[in-house]
Amino acid sequence: MSVTREDVLHVARLARLRLTEAETEQLAGDMNQILGYMELLNQVDTDGVEPLEHVIDHEPGLRADVALPPLPHEEALKNAPDADADHFRVPRVIE
C-alpha cells in the first residue's frame, strides 16, 4: 500500500489542518517510509515468541496498602496560606 498526496490531503482535512504543497509531499514520503518499515516488520518470524508487556523483566515497586492513622488536624493546617482553627480558607468562587 502506498500513501498518495490525496490520502494526505484527506487526513489533513479530517484533522482540520492546512498543509502547504511541500508539507503534503513531505508527509506522503514520511508515511510511505513508515508503511515500508511496517512491511519489513511483518516479514519477521515471530512463531514461538511470547507476547510481552514490557521489553525488560520489571516488577513495579508498589508499597503495601496499609491503613495509617490520619494526619492530626493541626499538622494538616500548618502550611495552609490561610486557615482558621478548623478549616482551610480559599477565595470565594461563587458570587
Secondary structure, DSSP 8 states (H G I E B T S, - for coil): ----HHHHHHHHHHTT----HHHHHHHHHHHHHHHHHHHHHHTS--TT----SSSS----------------HHHHHTT-SSB-SS-B-------
